[in-house]
Amino acid sequence: MAWAPLLAAAPAIQFHSLMAAAALISSAAVVASRKGTPHHRWLGRFAAGALLLTALSSFWIYGRGGYSWIHILSLVTLTSLAAGLLALRRGKRRRHAGFMLGAVAGLVVAAGFTLMPGRILHAVAFGG
């Protein structure tokens, strides 16, 4: 791994990458944890916060032409997070789980796109 491309990137990209990594790791831990326990709830709050910051910070990252289609994933993530939290408040645990898994799926898809050639994380992971 060569961290130089990320370290040379704009602060918004660095923050977004850090939050995305935190969201990926904590979301995996939430999915793997026993549901309804204090541990699951604490991890869930952390993961939801990291997902929220990841999605919001994406709007400070755009190319010469403005926002791209990938920003739609940020809107979907924000919507899924809100719907998932609302479902939980209403006691709809199965619905909550579906929306939260949807938000995490959006994160995983977006993460996959960051590994495409020409992107900063591709250079970090594969060099060049």
PyMOL commands that place a pseudoatom at each C-alpha (Angstrom):
pseudoatom trace, name=CA, resn=MET, resi=1, chain=A, elem=C, hetatm=0, pos=[0.000, 0.000, 0.000]
pseudoatom trace, name=CA, resn=ALA, resi=2, chain=A, elem=C, hetatm=0, pos=[1.140, 3.492, -0.835]
pseudoatom trace, name=CA, resn=TRP, resi=3, chain=A, elem=C, hetatm=0, pos=[-0.550, 6.099, 1.363]
pseudoatom trace, name=CA, resn=ALA, resi=4, chain=A, elem=C, hetatm=0, pos=[1.008, 9.087, -0.428]
pseudoatom trace, name=CA, resn=PRO, resi=5, chain=A, elem=C, hetatm=0, pos=[-1.918, 9.692, -2.846]
pseudoatom trace, name=CA, resn=LEU, resi=6, chain=A, elem=C, hetatm=0, pos=[-4.406, 9.897, 0.029]
pseudoatom trace, name=CA, resn=LEU, resi=7, chain=A, elem=C, hetatm=0, pos=[-2.103, 12.013, 2.176]
pseudoatom trace, name=CA, resn=ALA, resi=8, chain=A, elem=C, hetatm=0, pos=[-1.697, 14.427, -0.749]
pseudoatom trace, name=CA, resn=ALA, resi=9, chain=A, elem=C, hetatm=0, pos=[-5.458, 14.646, -1.323]
pseudoatom trace, name=CA, resn=ALA, resi=10, chain=A, elem=C, hetatm=0, pos=[-7.686, 17.488, -0.184]
pseudoatom trace, name=CA, resn=PRO, resi=11, chain=A, elem=C, hetatm=0, pos=[-8.751, 17.440, 3.493]
pseudoatom trace, name=CA, resn=ALA, resi=12, chain=A, elem=C, hetatm=0, pos=[-12.361, 16.715, 2.473]
pseudoatom trace, name=CA, resn=ILE, resi=13, chain=A, elem=C, hetatm=0, pos=[-11.228, 13.535, 0.712]
pseudoatom trace, name=CA, resn=GLN, resi=14, chain=A, elem=C, hetatm=0, pos=[-9.089, 12.482, 3.660]
pseudoatom trace, name=CA, resn=PHE, resi=15, chain=A, elem=C, hetatm=0, pos=[-11.967, 13.024, 6.112]
pseudoatom trace, name=CA, resn=HIS, resi=16, chain=A, elem=C, hetatm=0, pos=[-14.430, 11.240, 3.826]
pseudoatom trace, name=CA, resn=SER, resi=17, chain=A, elem=C, hetatm=0, pos=[-12.054, 8.269, 3.466]
pseudoatom trace, name=CA, resn=LEU, resi=18, chain=A, elem=C, hetatm=0, pos=[-11.510, 8.050, 7.222]
pseudoatom trace, name=CA, resn=MET, resi=19, chain=A, elem=C, hetatm=0, pos=[-15.259, 8.124, 7.917]
pseudoatom trace, name=CA, resn=ALA, resi=20, chain=A, elem=C, hetatm=0, pos=[-15.914, 5.539, 5.184]
pseudoatom trace, name=CA, resn=ALA, resi=21, chain=A, elem=C, hetatm=0, pos=[-13.321, 3.191, 6.683]
pseudoatom trace, name=CA, resn=ALA, resi=22, chain=A, elem=C, hetatm=0, pos=[-14.823, 3.664, 10.154]
pseudoatom trace, name=CA, resn=ALA, resi=23, chain=A, elem=C, hetatm=0, pos=[-18.310, 3.045, 8.728]
pseudoatom trace, name=CA, resn=LEU, resi=24, chain=A, elem=C, hetatm=0, pos=[-17.229, -0.122, 6.900]
pseudoatom trace, name=CA, resn=ILE, resi=25, chain=A, elem=C, hetatm=0, pos=[-15.492, -1.618, 9.924]
pseudoatom trace, name=CA, resn=SER, resi=26, chain=A, elem=C, hetatm=0, pos=[-18.132, -0.677, 12.476]
pseudoatom trace, name=CA, resn=SER, resi=27, chain=A, elem=C, hetatm=0, pos=[-21.006, -1.705, 10.192]
pseudoatom trace, name=CA, resn=ALA, resi=28, chain=A, elem=C, hetatm=0, pos=[-19.451, -5.137, 9.742]
pseudoatom trace, name=CA, resn=ALA, resi=29, chain=A, elem=C, hetatm=0, pos=[-19.190, -5.420, 13.529]
pseudoatom trace, name=CA, resn=VAL, resi=30, chain=A, elem=C, hetatm=0, pos=[-22.842, -4.389, 13.946]
pseudoatom trace, name=CA, resn=VAL, resi=31, chain=A, elem=C, hetatm=0, pos=[-24.023, -6.953, 11.414]
pseudoatom trace, name=CA, resn=ALA, resi=32, chain=A, elem=C, hetatm=0, pos=[-21.955, -9.657, 13.137]
pseudoatom trace, name=CA, resn=SER, resi=33, chain=A, elem=C, hetatm=0, pos=[-23.034, -8.723, 16.670]
pseudoatom trace, name=CA, resn=ARG, resi=34, chain=A, elem=C, hetatm=0, pos=[-25.926, -10.201, 18.613]
pseudoatom trace, name=CA, resn=LYS, resi=35, chain=A, elem=C, hetatm=0, pos=[-28.954, -8.011, 17.988]
pseudoatom trace, name=CA, resn=GLY, resi=36, chain=A, elem=C, hetatm=0, pos=[-30.576, -5.999, 20.781]
pseudoatom trace, name=CA, resn=THR, resi=37, chain=A, elem=C, hetatm=0, pos=[-27.613, -6.097, 23.150]
pseudoatom trace, name=CA, resn=PRO, resi=38, chain=A, elem=C, hetatm=0, pos=[-26.027, -2.938, 24.577]
pseudoatom trace, name=CA, resn=HIS, resi=39, chain=A, elem=C, hetatm=0, pos=[-22.924, -3.759, 22.500]
pseudoatom trace, name=CA, resn=HIS, resi=40, chain=A, elem=C, hetatm=0, pos=[-25.016, -3.876, 19.302]
pseudoatom trace, name=CA, resn=ARG, resi=41, chain=A, elem=C, hetatm=0, pos=[-26.736, -0.589, 20.163]
pseudoatom trace, name=CA, resn=TRP, resi=42, chain=A, elem=C, hetatm=0, pos=[-23.431, 1.192, 20.928]
pseudoatom trace, name=CA, resn=LEU, resi=43, chain=A, elem=C, hetatm=0, pos=[-21.803, -0.117, 17.764]
pseudoatom trace, name=CA, resn=GLY, resi=44, chain=A, elem=C, hetatm=0, pos=[-24.935, 0.765, 15.798]
pseudoatom trace, name=CA, resn=ARG, resi=45, chain=A, elem=C, hetatm=0, pos=[-24.842, 4.363, 16.968]
pseudoatom trace, name=CA, resn=PHE, resi=46, chain=A, elem=C, hetatm=0, pos=[-21.167, 4.616, 16.052]
pseudoatom trace, name=CA, resn=ALA, resi=47, chain=A, elem=C, hetatm=0, pos=[-21.736, 3.017, 12.634]
pseudoatom trace, name=CA, resn=ALA, resi=48, chain=A, elem=C, hetatm=0, pos=[-24.763, 5.222, 11.911]
pseudoatom trace, name=CA, resn=GLY, resi=49, chain=A, elem=C, hetatm=0, pos=[-22.749, 8.316, 12.828]
pseudoatom trace, name=CA, resn=ALA, resi=50, chain=A, elem=C, hetatm=0, pos=[-19.871, 7.236, 10.611]
pseudoatom trace, name=CA, resn=LEU, resi=51, chain=A, elem=C, hetatm=0, pos=[-22.299, 6.491, 7.755]
pseudoatom trace, name=CA, resn=LEU, resi=52, chain=A, elem=C, hetatm=0, pos=[-23.927, 9.891, 8.222]
pseudoatom trace, name=CA, resn=LEU, resi=53, chain=A, elem=C, hetatm=0, pos=[-20.588, 11.714, 8.159]
pseudoatom trace, name=CA, resn=THR, resi=54, chain=A, elem=C, hetatm=0, pos=[-19.433, 9.681, 5.158]
pseudoatom trace, name=CA, resn=ALA, resi=55, chain=A, elem=C, hetatm=0, pos=[-22.558, 10.543, 3.171]
pseudoatom trace, name=CA, resn=LEU, resi=56, chain=A, elem=C, hetatm=0, pos=[-22.551, 14.217, 4.155]
pseudoatom trace, name=CA, resn=SER, resi=57, chain=A, elem=C, hetatm=0, pos=[-18.830, 14.686, 3.511]
pseudoatom trace, name=CA, resn=SER, resi=58, chain=A, elem=C, hetatm=0, pos=[-19.243, 13.349, -0.026]
pseudoatom trace, name=CA, resn=PHE, resi=59, chain=A, elem=C, hetatm=0, pos=[-20.975, 16.597, -0.981]
pseudoatom trace, name=CA, resn=TRP, resi=60, chain=A, elem=C, hetatm=0, pos=[-17.691, 18.476, -0.453]
pseudoatom trace, name=CA, resn=ILE, resi=61, chain=A, elem=C, hetatm=0, pos=[-16.054, 16.232, -3.060]
pseudoatom trace, name=CA, resn=TYR, resi=62, chain=A, elem=C, hetatm=0, pos=[-16.886, 16.921, -6.683]
pseudoatom trace, name=CA, resn=GLY, resi=63, chain=A, elem=C, hetatm=0, pos=[-15.161, 17.191, -10.016]
pseudoatom trace, name=CA, resn=ARG, resi=64, chain=A, elem=C, hetatm=0, pos=[-14.965, 19.969, -12.573]
pseudoatom trace, name=CA, resn=GLY, resi=65, chain=A, elem=C, hetatm=0, pos=[-18.466, 19.210, -13.770]
pseudoatom trace, name=CA, resn=GLY, resi=66, chain=A, elem=C, hetatm=0, pos=[-19.995, 19.300, -10.294]
pseudoatom trace, name=CA, resn=TYR, resi=67, chain=A, elem=C, hetatm=0, pos=[-21.559, 16.319, -8.607]
pseudoatom trace, name=CA, resn=SER, resi=68, chain=A, elem=C, hetatm=0, pos=[-21.542, 12.898, -10.239]
pseudoatom trace, name=CA, resn=TRP, resi=69, chain=A, elem=C, hetatm=0, pos=[-23.996, 10.029, -10.286]
pseudoatom trace, name=CA, resn=ILE, resi=70, chain=A, elem=C, hetatm=0, pos=[-22.196, 8.463, -7.315]
pseudoatom trace, name=CA, resn=HIS, resi=71, chain=A, elem=C, hetatm=0, pos=[-23.612, 11.236, -5.116]
pseudoatom trace, name=CA, resn=ILE, resi=72, chain=A, elem=C, hetatm=0, pos=[-26.986, 9.567, -5.611]
pseudoatom trace, name=CA, resn=LEU, resi=73, chain=A, elem=C, hetatm=0, pos=[-25.659, 6.791, -3.349]
pseudoatom trace, name=CA, resn=SER, resi=74, chain=A, elem=C, hetatm=0, pos=[-25.086, 9.419, -0.654]
pseudoatom trace, name=CA, resn=LEU, resi=75, chain=A, elem=C, hetatm=0, pos=[-28.705, 10.547, -0.934]
pseudoatom trace, name=CA, resn=VAL, resi=76, chain=A, elem=C, hetatm=0, pos=[-29.894, 6.933, -0.785]
pseudoatom trace, name=CA, resn=THR, resi=77, chain=A, elem=C, hetatm=0, pos=[-27.704, 6.331, 2.266]
pseudoatom trace, name=CA, resn=LEU, resi=78, chain=A, elem=C, hetatm=0, pos=[-29.073, 9.409, 4.047]
pseudoatom trace, name=CA, resn=THR, resi=79, chain=A, elem=C, hetatm=0, pos=[-32.631, 8.335, 3.250]
pseudoatom trace, name=CA, resn=SER, resi=80, chain=A, elem=C, hetatm=0, pos=[-31.988, 4.751, 4.381]
pseudoatom trace, name=CA, resn=LEU, resi=81, chain=A, elem=C, hetatm=0, pos=[-30.418, 5.950, 7.626]
pseudoatom trace, name=CA, resn=ALA, resi=82, chain=A, elem=C, hetatm=0, pos=[-33.342, 8.225, 8.407]
pseudoatom trace, name=CA, resn=ALA, resi=83, chain=A, elem=C, hetatm=0, pos=[-35.895, 5.538, 7.558]
pseudoatom trace, name=CA, resn=GLY, resi=84, chain=A, elem=C, hetatm=0, pos=[-33.988, 2.933, 9.574]
pseudoatom trace, name=CA, resn=LEU, resi=85, chain=A, elem=C, hetatm=0, pos=[-33.816, 5.128, 12.654]
pseudoatom trace, name=CA, resn=LEU, resi=86, chain=A, elem=C, hetatm=0, pos=[-37.486, 6.054, 12.342]
pseudoatom trace, name=CA, resn=ALA, resi=87, chain=A, elem=C, hetatm=0, pos=[-38.422, 2.368, 12.039]
pseudoatom trace, name=CA, resn=LEU, resi=88, chain=A, elem=C, hetatm=0, pos=[-36.429, 1.588, 15.170]
pseudoatom trace, name=CA, resn=ARG, resi=89, chain=A, elem=C, hetatm=0, pos=[-38.129, 4.376, 17.122]
pseudoatom trace, name=CA, resn=ARG, resi=90, chain=A, elem=C, hetatm=0, pos=[-41.475, 2.904, 16.080]
pseudoatom trace, name=CA, resn=GLY, resi=91, chain=A, elem=C, hetatm=0, pos=[-40.448, -0.593, 17.179]
pseudoatom trace, name=CA, resn=LYS, resi=92, chain=A, elem=C, hetatm=0, pos=[-40.273, -2.005, 13.641]
pseudoatom trace, name=CA, resn=ARG, resi=93, chain=A, elem=C, hetatm=0, pos=[-37.071, -3.978, 14.098]
pseudoatom trace, name=CA, resn=ARG, resi=94, chain=A, elem=C, hetatm=0, pos=[-37.256, -5.984, 10.886]
pseudoatom trace, name=CA, resn=ARG, resi=95, chain=A, elem=C, hetatm=0, pos=[-37.849, -2.810, 8.856]
pseudoatom trace, name=CA, resn=HIS, resi=96, chain=A, elem=C, hetatm=0, pos=[-35.011, -1.114, 10.770]
pseudoatom trace, name=CA, resn=ALA, resi=97, chain=A, elem=C, hetatm=0, pos=[-32.649, -3.959, 9.878]
pseudoatom trace, name=CA, resn=GLY, resi=98, chain=A, elem=C, hetatm=0, pos=[-33.602, -3.760, 6.197]
pseudoatom trace, name=CA, resn=PHE, resi=99, chain=A, elem=C, hetatm=0, pos=[-33.017, -0.036, 5.916]
pseudoatom trace, name=CA, resn=MET, resi=100, chain=A, elem=C, hetatm=0, pos=[-29.732, -0.179, 7.805]
pseudoatom trace, name=CA, resn=LEU, resi=101, chain=A, elem=C, hetatm=0, pos=[-28.504, -3.065, 5.652]
pseudoatom trace, name=CA, resn=GLY, resi=102, chain=A, elem=C, hetatm=0, pos=[-29.496, -0.986, 2.622]
pseudoatom trace, name=CA, resn=ALA, resi=103, chain=A, elem=C, hetatm=0, pos=[-27.388, 1.914, 3.870]
pseudoatom trace, name=CA, resn=VAL, resi=104, chain=A, elem=C, hetatm=0, pos=[-24.438, -0.418, 4.401]
pseudoatom trace, name=CA, resn=ALA, resi=105, chain=A, elem=C, hetatm=0, pos=[-24.931, -1.970, 0.948]
pseudoatom trace, name=CA, resn=GLY, resi=106, chain=A, elem=C, hetatm=0, pos=[-24.744, 1.520, -0.577]
pseudoatom trace, name=CA, resn=LEU, resi=107, chain=A, elem=C, hetatm=0, pos=[-21.509, 2.108, 1.309]
pseudoatom trace, name=CA, resn=VAL, resi=108, chain=A, elem=C, hetatm=0, pos=[-20.030, -1.155, 0.036]
pseudoatom trace, name=CA, resn=VAL, resi=109, chain=A, elem=C, hetatm=0, pos=[-21.020, -0.358, -3.560]
pseudoatom trace, name=CA, resn=ALA, resi=110, chain=A, elem=C, hetatm=0, pos=[-19.505, 3.128, -3.307]
pseudoatom trace, name=CA, resn=ALA, resi=111, chain=A, elem=C, hetatm=0, pos=[-16.347, 1.667, -1.757]
pseudoatom trace, name=CA, resn=GLY, resi=112, chain=A, elem=C, hetatm=0, pos=[-16.070, -0.705, -4.691]
pseudoatom trace, name=CA, resn=PHE, resi=113, chain=A, elem=C, hetatm=0, pos=[-16.159, 2.224, -7.112]
pseudoatom trace, name=CA, resn=THR, resi=114, chain=A, elem=C, hetatm=0, pos=[-13.302, 3.943, -5.255]
pseudoatom trace, name=CA, resn=LEU, resi=115, chain=A, elem=C, hetatm=0, pos=[-11.040, 1.071, -6.257]
pseudoatom trace, name=CA, resn=MET, resi=116, chain=A, elem=C, hetatm=0, pos=[-11.481, 1.710, -9.983]
pseudoatom trace, name=CA, resn=PRO, resi=117, chain=A, elem=C, hetatm=0, pos=[-8.398, 2.844, -11.938]
pseudoatom trace, name=CA, resn=GLY, resi=118, chain=A, elem=C, hetatm=0, pos=[-7.835, 6.582, -11.846]
pseudoatom trace, name=CA, resn=ARG, resi=119, chain=A, elem=C, hetatm=0, pos=[-9.251, 6.995, -8.324]
pseudoatom trace, name=CA, resn=ILE, resi=120, chain=A, elem=C, hetatm=0, pos=[-7.175, 7.876, -5.274]
pseudoatom trace, name=CA, resn=LEU, resi=121, chain=A, elem=C, hetatm=0, pos=[-7.874, 4.676, -3.350]
pseudoatom trace, name=CA, resn=HIS, resi=122, chain=A, elem=C, hetatm=0, pos=[-6.945, 2.614, -6.397]
pseudoatom trace, name=CA, resn=ALA, resi=123, chain=A, elem=C, hetatm=0, pos=[-3.534, 4.281, -6.274]
pseudoatom trace, name=CA, resn=VAL, resi=124, chain=A, elem=C, hetatm=0, pos=[-3.328, 3.631, -2.529]
pseudoatom trace, name=CA, resn=ALA, resi=125, chain=A, elem=C, hetatm=0, pos=[-4.270, -0.034, -2.813]
pseudoatom trace, name=CA, resn=PHE, resi=126, chain=A, elem=C, hetatm=0, pos=[-2.548, -0.979, -6.053]
pseudoatom trace, name=CA, resn=GLY, resi=127, chain=A, elem=C, hetatm=0, pos=[0.080, 1.706, -6.596]
pseudoatom trace, name=CA, resn=GLY, resi=128, chain=A, elem=C, hetatm=0, pos=[0.326, 4.084, -9.495]
for i in range(1, 128): cmd.bond("trace and resi %d" % i, "trace and resi %d" % (i + 1))
show_as sticks, trace
zoom trace
